[in-house]
Amino acid sequence: MDVVEPMEVLRTSVRRLTLLTIALGVLVAGLAVAVFALSMAPRGTLTVDELRAHRIVVLDDQGVMRVEMGQDAVDAGRRSRTAGVWLYDAKGDERGGMATHEDGLVGLAFDAPVGKGEDHLRDRLSLRVDADGAAQVLLTDNLTRGIVGLLSDGTGNGGVETYRWDMDAKLIHRRYITFDQDERQQRPLGEPQAQ
């Protein structure tokens, strides 16, 4: 009967454990390389039947947000919360969008670039339909003054309005043309327009 020295058995076990540890280390390193390579590989097109999200952001190749879809924040400072699509320029500044408002209005607006007029009032072309069906298209200048508008009250009435702003006299001159009339008015700056 062969008697094996206990030290020799211990040495053999240590060699086997060392080889097993090296093999497992190589396997883990290989898996890490494979996961990294797969995460960096170009992805193909993802096609789904339906996508549900609270917010979707489209970035350009520089990582700048160019399109955003979703609902604005509760404290966004708008007249009514909106849900829609907002467009941004290459600098990431909002340049317009289309949205539905919680109060029933739906609108489409295009904004001037930042630095052209007052930054908090950059709408230059607005198209809106109110909850009652009345519609308006309005063009404004860089001082955010209405210049030309198309109006419809939703009941068959409407017309074209033009404005001239006399800053020296502090007056707004309005000309409103409908099929049946040509009306001219003026009012002091800051006074609300009579309906």
Secondary structure by P-SEA (a helix, b strand, c coil): cbbbbaaaaaaaaaaaaaaaaaaaaaaaaaaaaaaaaaaaccccbbbbccccccbbbbbcccccccccccccccccccccccbbbbbbccccccccccccccccccccccccccccccccccccbbbbcccccccbbbbbccccccccbbbbccccccbbbbbbbcccccbbbbbbbcccccccccccccccccc
